[in-house]
Amino acid sequence: MKIVIADDEPLARERLRQLLADEAGVEVVAEAGDGQEALHACAEHDPDLLLLDIAMPRIDGLEVARHLKDFERRPVVVFCTAYDAHALSAFDAEAVDYLVKPVRQERLASALQRARALAAARGDGTAPAAAGKRRTHLCARLRGSLRLIPIDEVRYLQAEEKYVVVHHARGQDLIEESLKSLEEEFGERFVRIHRNCLVARDELVELRRSIDGQVHAILRNGDRPLDVSRRCVAQLRATIRNL
């Protein structure tokens, strides 16, 4: 069983590594000190199990678990944390176990047994999507690696065949999510301007009608005007007035 350890405390990672040394059939293939490193380690090493802290900088463990739903082969997750207050959220994120620090050998052994059973049951590599609070990043896969895009940097989202193009402060990336699901999750931040486009509310500057009658949205940081469908015009005018 290949394992990635993710914890921002070096001593906590070292303790888990020492405990795992006494377990047969396991190999620690990588360690990570924050959530972003954990996702990169999972993309690179394709582990069977991720031992994951919750309170970490940049991206916390609960959000890491939610991003793992986008992986073709999702690792089993066992949370290791100093606090028991997140237990319900951890199991909502479909963790197989929840270990409270300091982790005891017998509890770790039990978690490994459950992880092996679940990994075997997932023989086809599929897993249901994890539940949880709204994400703070989108995850784009790039030739075996990935890029995390802060939601606050996204300017607009545009559907293109089976992908969504994320236009953000550093460029653009493709993600394999539906525009509808993104609208449901991030409706407070984005507003629909067309059946194929969502725009960040704080990017909207004005609506402008062209000679042919087409209405366009002008963005604060946009490189071009975006088409607005007739059914969205009234809502957009109200949105801009309330900004």
GIGI-V110259 format. One record per residue. N is the residue number from 1. RES is the residue in three letters. SS is DSSP state (@ for helix, = for strand, . for the rest). PHI is phi in whole degrees, -180 to 180 (NA if undefined). D_FIRST is the distance of its C-alpha to the first C-alpha in Angstrom with 2 decimals. Layout:
n,res,ss,phi,d_first
N,RES,SS,PHI,D_FIRST
N,RES,SS,PHI,D_FIRST
//
This chain:
n,res,ss,phi,d_first
1,MET,.,NA,0.00
2,LYS,=,-86,3.82
3,ILE,=,-128,6.39
4,VAL,=,-112,10.12
5,ILE,=,-106,12.78
6,ALA,=,-126,16.09
7,ASP,.,-160,19.18
8,ASP,.,-80,22.68
9,GLU,.,-103,23.27
10,PRO,@,-56,22.16
11,LEU,@,-67,22.59
12,ALA,@,-67,20.31
13,ARG,@,-64,17.48
14,GLU,@,-64,18.36
15,ARG,@,-63,18.34
16,LEU,@,-64,14.83
17,ARG,@,-61,13.73
18,GLN,@,-65,15.90
19,LEU,@,-65,14.63
20,LEU,@,-69,10.96
21,ALA,@,-62,12.52
22,ASP,.,-91,13.64
23,GLU,.,-104,10.44
24,ALA,.,-80,9.22
25,GLY,.,75,6.05
26,VAL,.,-123,4.65
27,GLU,=,-141,6.12
28,VAL,=,-83,8.52
29,VAL,=,-96,9.68
30,ALA,=,-167,12.63
31,GLU,=,-126,14.97
32,ALA,=,-140,17.66
33,GLY,.,-103,21.01
34,ASP,.,-157,22.07
35,GLY,@,-65,21.29
36,GLN,@,-66,22.29
37,GLU,@,-62,20.09
38,ALA,@,-63,17.10
39,LEU,@,-66,17.98
40,HIS,@,-64,18.52
41,ALA,@,-65,15.17
42,CYS,@,-68,13.49
43,ALA,@,-67,16.03
44,GLU,@,-81,15.51
45,HIS,@,-105,11.80
46,ASP,.,50,10.69
47,PRO,.,-74,7.59
48,ASP,.,-82,5.85
49,LEU,=,-139,7.30
50,LEU,=,-118,10.55
51,LEU,=,-89,12.26
52,LEU,=,-128,15.75
53,ASP,.,-73,19.22
54,ILE,.,-97,22.13
55,ALA,.,-83,25.16
56,MET,.,-134,24.58
57,PRO,.,-72,27.14
58,ARG,.,71,27.74
59,ILE,.,-133,25.41
60,ASP,.,-80,24.24
61,GLY,@,-64,20.93
62,LEU,@,-65,22.50
63,GLU,@,-71,23.60
64,VAL,@,-55,20.26
65,ALA,@,-61,18.89
66,ARG,@,-70,21.92
67,HIS,@,-68,21.50
68,LEU,@,-64,17.99
69,LYS,@,-62,19.89
70,ASP,@,-84,21.19
71,PHE,.,-80,17.94
72,GLU,.,-60,17.74
73,ARG,.,-124,14.09
74,ARG,.,-84,13.72
75,PRO,.,-71,10.60
76,VAL,=,-69,10.72
77,VAL,=,-113,12.91
78,VAL,=,-123,13.62
79,PHE,=,-82,16.87
80,CYS,=,-127,17.87
81,THR,=,-144,21.61
82,ALA,.,-82,24.82
83,TYR,.,-124,26.65
84,ASP,.,-99,26.54
85,ALA,.,-71,28.91
86,HIS,.,-98,26.30
87,ALA,@,-59,24.64
88,LEU,@,-63,26.43
89,SER,@,-64,25.65
90,ALA,@,-64,21.95
91,PHE,@,-77,21.85
92,ASP,@,-61,24.15
93,ALA,.,-84,21.47
94,GLU,.,65,19.19
95,ALA,.,-72,16.87
96,VAL,.,-83,15.19
97,ASP,=,-159,16.31
98,TYR,=,-142,18.64
99,LEU,=,-105,18.64
100,VAL,=,-96,21.92
101,LYS,.,-71,22.24
102,PRO,.,-71,22.53
103,VAL,.,-68,19.18
104,ARG,.,-94,19.50
105,GLN,@,-57,17.08
106,GLU,@,-68,17.69
107,ARG,@,-71,17.20
108,LEU,@,-65,13.85
109,ALA,@,-60,12.80
110,SER,@,-64,14.36
111,ALA,@,-64,12.67
112,LEU,@,-63,9.11
113,GLN,@,-64,10.72
114,ARG,@,-67,12.27
115,ALA,@,-64,9.38
116,ARG,@,-61,7.76
117,ALA,@,-64,11.40
118,LEU,@,-69,12.10
119,ALA,@,-61,9.40
120,ALA,@,-68,10.88
121,ALA,@,-69,14.27
122,ARG,.,-90,13.97
123,GLY,.,-43,13.87
124,ASP,.,-87,16.44
125,GLY,.,80,14.66
126,THR,.,-95,17.60
127,ALA,.,-156,18.10
128,PRO,.,-67,21.39
129,ALA,.,-68,22.80
130,ALA,.,-79,22.41
131,ALA,.,-91,25.69
132,GLY,.,148,27.21
133,LYS,.,-72,29.98
134,ARG,.,-61,31.22
135,ARG,.,-72,29.12
136,THR,.,-104,30.59
137,HIS,=,-137,29.13
138,LEU,=,-104,28.63
139,CYS,=,-120,25.74
140,ALA,=,-108,26.68
141,ARG,=,-91,24.27
142,LEU,=,-132,25.65
143,ARG,.,48,24.49
144,GLY,.,92,20.78
145,SER,=,-112,21.52
146,LEU,=,-151,23.22
147,ARG,=,-128,26.30
148,LEU,=,-98,26.95
149,ILE,=,-113,30.58
150,PRO,=,-59,32.28
151,ILE,@,-56,34.18
152,ASP,@,-65,37.20
153,GLU,@,-97,37.41
154,VAL,=,-81,37.47
155,ARG,=,-94,41.04
156,TYR,=,-159,40.76
157,LEU,=,-124,38.47
158,GLN,=,-130,39.73
159,ALA,=,-71,38.48
160,GLU,=,-146,38.44
161,GLU,.,56,37.59
162,LYS,.,-91,34.00
163,TYR,=,-112,33.20
164,VAL,=,-121,34.58
165,VAL,=,-88,35.86
166,VAL,=,-96,35.39
167,HIS,=,-96,38.37
168,HIS,=,-137,37.79
169,ALA,.,-62,39.28
170,ARG,.,-108,37.38
171,GLY,=,137,37.79
172,GLN,=,-147,36.18
173,ASP,=,-145,32.83
174,LEU,=,-99,31.72
175,ILE,=,-129,29.46
176,GLU,.,-98,28.60
177,GLU,.,-134,30.07
178,SER,.,-87,33.37
179,LEU,@,-63,36.40
180,LYS,@,-63,37.10
181,SER,@,-67,33.83
182,LEU,@,-67,34.35
183,GLU,@,-65,37.90
184,GLU,@,-66,36.84
185,GLU,@,-79,34.35
186,PHE,@,-119,36.53
187,GLY,.,-59,40.01
188,GLU,.,-72,41.36
189,ARG,.,-97,40.78
190,PHE,=,-113,41.54
191,VAL,=,-126,44.52
192,ARG,=,-80,44.90
193,ILE,=,-114,47.62
194,HIS,=,-163,47.00
195,ARG,.,-60,44.96
196,ASN,.,-114,42.65
197,CYS,=,-151,42.71
198,LEU,=,-117,41.90
199,VAL,=,-123,43.39
200,ALA,=,-63,42.72
201,ARG,@,-57,45.74
202,ASP,@,-77,46.46
203,GLU,@,-90,46.66
204,LEU,=,-73,49.57
205,VAL,=,-110,52.95
206,GLU,=,-162,55.35
207,LEU,=,-107,55.99
208,ARG,=,-133,58.33
209,ARG,=,-97,60.14
210,SER,.,-86,60.92
211,ILE,.,-60,64.19
212,ASP,.,-82,62.75
213,GLY,.,93,61.77
214,GLN,.,-73,58.00
215,VAL,=,-92,56.55
216,HIS,=,-123,54.01
217,ALA,=,-95,51.86
218,ILE,=,-100,52.33
219,LEU,=,-102,49.34
220,ARG,.,-61,49.54
221,ASN,.,-122,47.14
222,GLY,.,-81,47.27
223,ASP,.,-91,48.22
224,ARG,.,-161,50.04
225,PRO,.,-67,51.44
226,LEU,=,-113,49.34
227,ASP,=,-63,50.90
228,VAL,=,-115,51.48
229,SER,.,-75,52.02
230,ARG,@,-60,55.25
231,ARG,@,-69,53.55
232,CYS,@,-98,51.72
233,VAL,@,-61,54.77
234,ALA,@,-62,56.20
235,GLN,@,-64,52.95
236,LEU,@,-67,52.33
237,ARG,@,-60,55.85
238,ALA,@,-66,55.33
239,THR,@,-63,52.02
240,ILE,@,-66,53.65
241,ARG,@,-64,56.62
242,ASN,.,-93,54.35
243,LEU,.,-73,52.32
//
